Amino acid sequence: MSWVGAGWPENKPEEYTPLMIDLQFDLVGTTIPTENAQLLADALQGLLPWLADDTRIGVQHLKGAETNSGDASLNLNRRSKLFLRVPKARVDDMQQLVGQTLDLAGHALQLGRFKTREFSAFANIYAHFVDTGSTGEEQFVQDVMRELDGHFHLRCGFICGKQQTLQSTSGPIHGYSLMLHDVPPHKSLQIQDEGLGRNRLLGCGIFIPHKSIAPVAPANH
């Protein structure tokens, strides 16, 4: 579904200085559970309880390749990284994670050193999973429109992907992938800084730059 807002005043060129930054951790491990978002969030909060104090702090979904074992696990490769989005003022505190081993339901995941990565003001930004609390697509779209309009005062287009489900301790979470396009530079930085929707620690509402909208656009567009 594609949507473009109307009725806003034209976005004026403005500056935005992000308060958050991405950290890219090296990983040592072989497999992770397919459903790992809640396990990862819990393990990280066990080491750094303050991660839950700021709703902007995010843990991006870990990616892996499906195994042939049929045991609901994913294979990691040597290029696999863990991305955390944290306040710039907390970067030094994140050194406490270096060398720690996370236990994800019996799967060991050791964290190595990390690099910092500033946000890029791309016009197209993409979130793998956005959770607004609504299960149906129509209500989800209304939620997105409301947040873009009411909070970000943003005029842009967006493309909503297929519904997905994420398992959490409070039950299943329903959400959608979301591409925002034609976003002004300062708003791109703000949305990456703040995110959209809820459950950032479970990997929801975390936007990253995307060079093209083609991979998520409907086939007939």
Salt bridges, closest charged atoms under 4 A:
GLU10 OE2 - ARG155 NH1 2.16
GLU14 OE1 - HIS186 NE2 3.97
ASP22 OD1 - ARG85 NE 2.66
ASP26 OD1 - LYS81 NZ 2.45
ASP54 OD2 - ARG56 NH2 2.85
ASP93 OD2 - ARG90 NH1 2.93
GLU118 OE1 - LYS88 NZ 3.33
ASP131 OD2 - ARG198 NE 2.83
ASP143 OD1 - ARG146 NH1 3.04
ASP182 OD2 - HIS181 ND1 3.09
GLU194 OE1 - HIS151 NE2 2.52
